[in-house]
Amino acid sequence: MLVGTVVGGDQSVGIFVDETSKATLRLKLDGDYQGWRLSSVRQREVTMVRGELTETLTFAKAGGASPATGPAVAETAMRRGSSHTAQYD
């Protein structure tokens, strides 16, 4: 699940939480996690690419609905996370 973004050119980061293990993942722009590459980071939104698949993950504004995730990334990549905080480049 996408929980945050830090937008800063080539230093942009997507922040995710594995809903199963509650592990936090910080993925830098162009970083890879289990075959998914973080291809863009915008305010409240990231785009992940795996082969020809593209998934856009967004999160709600404060006080809004619960965060949303793209189904392929949420089920394929994040469910397999570890029980510790991981950082990938």
Short mmCIF file of the C-alpha atoms (twelve columns), coordinates in Angstrom:
data_MODEL
# 
_entry.id   MODEL 
# 
loop_
_atom_site.group_PDB 
_atom_site.id 
_atom_site.type_symbol 
_atom_site.label_atom_id 
_atom_site.label_alt_id 
_atom_site.label_comp_id 
_atom_site.label_asym_id 
_atom_site.label_seq_id 
_atom_site.Cartn_x 
_atom_site.Cartn_y 
_atom_site.Cartn_z 
_atom_site.pdbx_PDB_model_num 
ATOM 1  C CA . MET A 1  0.000   0.000   0.000   1 
ATOM 2  C CA . LEU A 2  1.340   3.442   -0.926  1 
ATOM 3  C CA . VAL A 3  1.477   5.659   2.177   1 
ATOM 4  C CA . GLY A 4  3.644   8.561   1.056   1 
ATOM 5  C CA . THR A 5  5.724   10.244  -1.589  1 
ATOM 6  C CA . VAL A 6  8.732   12.537  -1.485  1 
ATOM 7  C CA . VAL A 7  9.032   14.498  -4.718  1 
ATOM 8  C CA . GLY A 8  12.440  15.935  -5.548  1 
ATOM 9  C CA . GLY A 9  13.597  15.295  -9.101  1 
ATOM 10 C CA . ASP A 10 15.894  12.270  -9.310  1 
ATOM 11 C CA . GLN A 11 15.786  11.953  -5.495  1 
ATOM 12 C CA . SER A 12 12.045  11.175  -5.429  1 
ATOM 13 C CA . VAL A 13 10.866  8.317   -3.201  1 
ATOM 14 C CA . GLY A 14 7.727   6.225   -2.809  1 
ATOM 15 C CA . ILE A 15 6.930   4.977   0.703   1 
ATOM 16 C CA . PHE A 16 4.962   1.746   1.010   1 
ATOM 17 C CA . VAL A 17 3.672   -0.516  3.797   1 
ATOM 18 C CA . ASP A 18 3.201   -4.245  3.414   1 
ATOM 19 C CA . GLU A 19 -0.270  -4.767  4.850   1 
ATOM 20 C CA . THR A 20 0.526   -8.355  5.880   1 
ATOM 21 C CA . SER A 21 3.821   -7.845  7.738   1 
ATOM 22 C CA . LYS A 22 3.513   -4.079  8.369   1 
ATOM 23 C CA . ALA A 23 7.051   -3.664  6.946   1 
ATOM 24 C CA . THR A 24 7.938   -0.237  5.567   1 
ATOM 25 C CA . LEU A 25 9.582   0.046   2.146   1 
ATOM 26 C CA . ARG A 26 11.221  3.190   0.779   1 
ATOM 27 C CA . LEU A 27 11.820  2.891   -2.933  1 
ATOM 28 C CA . LYS A 28 13.840  5.502   -4.829  1 
ATOM 29 C CA . LEU A 29 12.929  6.633   -8.348  1 
ATOM 30 C CA . ASP A 30 14.015  3.912   -10.815 1 
ATOM 31 C CA . GLY A 31 14.503  1.534   -7.869  1 
ATOM 32 C CA . ASP A 32 13.384  -2.073  -8.189  1 
ATOM 33 C CA . TYR A 33 11.411  -4.248  -5.786  1 
ATOM 34 C CA . GLN A 34 10.609  -7.837  -6.727  1 
ATOM 35 C CA . GLY A 35 10.602  -7.037  -10.426 1 
ATOM 36 C CA . TRP A 36 8.587   -3.803  -10.134 1 
ATOM 37 C CA . ARG A 37 10.434  -0.571  -11.050 1 
ATOM 38 C CA . LEU A 38 9.350   2.784   -9.614  1 
ATOM 39 C CA . SER A 39 9.102   4.796   -12.827 1 
ATOM 40 C CA . SER A 40 7.530   8.029   -11.575 1 
ATOM 41 C CA . VAL A 41 6.715   9.788   -8.334  1 
ATOM 42 C CA . ARG A 42 4.211   12.613  -8.077  1 
ATOM 43 C CA . GLN A 43 2.409   14.202  -5.185  1 
ATOM 44 C CA . ARG A 44 0.108   11.446  -3.799  1 
ATOM 45 C CA . GLU A 45 0.838   9.064   -6.718  1 
ATOM 46 C CA . VAL A 46 3.487   6.669   -8.048  1 
ATOM 47 C CA . THR A 47 3.746   4.575   -11.201 1 
ATOM 48 C CA . MET A 48 5.266   1.098   -11.067 1 
ATOM 49 C CA . VAL A 49 6.352   -0.873  -14.161 1 
ATOM 50 C CA . ARG A 50 7.011   -4.597  -14.585 1 
ATOM 51 C CA . GLY A 51 7.663   -5.692  -18.149 1 
ATOM 52 C CA . GLU A 52 4.676   -4.407  -20.106 1 
ATOM 53 C CA . LEU A 53 2.489   -3.971  -17.004 1 
ATOM 54 C CA . THR A 54 2.045   -0.465  -15.613 1 
ATOM 55 C CA . GLU A 55 0.279   0.215   -12.314 1 
ATOM 56 C CA . THR A 56 -0.496  3.617   -10.814 1 
ATOM 57 C CA . LEU A 57 -0.868  3.700   -7.048  1 
ATOM 58 C CA . THR A 58 -2.444  6.647   -5.257  1 
ATOM 59 C CA . PHE A 59 -3.369  7.547   -1.712  1 
ATOM 60 C CA . ALA A 60 -6.259  9.622   -0.421  1 
ATOM 61 C CA . LYS A 61 -6.014  13.127  0.973   1 
ATOM 62 C CA . ALA A 62 -6.069  13.472  4.752   1 
ATOM 63 C CA . GLY A 63 -9.561  12.782  6.058   1 
ATOM 64 C CA . GLY A 64 -10.567 11.124  2.797   1 
ATOM 65 C CA . ALA A 65 -11.208 7.519   1.899   1 
ATOM 66 C CA . SER A 66 -8.682  4.816   2.682   1 
ATOM 67 C CA . PRO A 67 -5.524  4.596   0.547   1 
ATOM 68 C CA . ALA A 68 -5.818  2.901   -2.817  1 
ATOM 69 C CA . THR A 69 -3.358  0.519   -4.417  1 
ATOM 70 C CA . GLY A 70 -2.936  -0.939  -7.868  1 
ATOM 71 C CA . PRO A 71 -3.928  -4.620  -7.695  1 
ATOM 72 C CA . ALA A 72 -0.877  -6.151  -9.364  1 
ATOM 73 C CA . VAL A 73 1.661   -4.313  -7.211  1 
ATOM 74 C CA . ALA A 74 -0.299  -4.801  -4.013  1 
ATOM 75 C CA . GLU A 75 -0.729  -8.530  -4.536  1 
ATOM 76 C CA . THR A 76 2.489   -9.426  -6.340  1 
ATOM 77 C CA . ALA A 77 5.152   -7.207  -4.825  1 
ATOM 78 C CA . MET A 78 4.066   -5.905  -1.452  1 
ATOM 79 C CA . ARG A 79 2.578   -9.115  -0.041  1 
ATOM 80 C CA . ARG A 80 6.028   -10.741 -0.258  1 
ATOM 81 C CA . GLY A 81 7.749   -8.051  1.859   1 
ATOM 82 C CA . SER A 82 9.893   -8.859  4.859   1 
ATOM 83 C CA . SER A 83 9.147   -8.077  8.495   1 
ATOM 84 C CA . HIS A 84 11.760  -5.317  8.690   1 
ATOM 85 C CA . THR A 85 12.183  -1.885  7.153   1 
ATOM 86 C CA . ALA A 86 13.841  -2.243  3.766   1 
ATOM 87 C CA . GLN A 87 15.408  0.306   1.470   1 
ATOM 88 C CA . TYR A 88 16.042  -0.392  -2.188  1 
ATOM 89 C CA . ASP A 89 17.852  1.704   -4.803  1 
# 
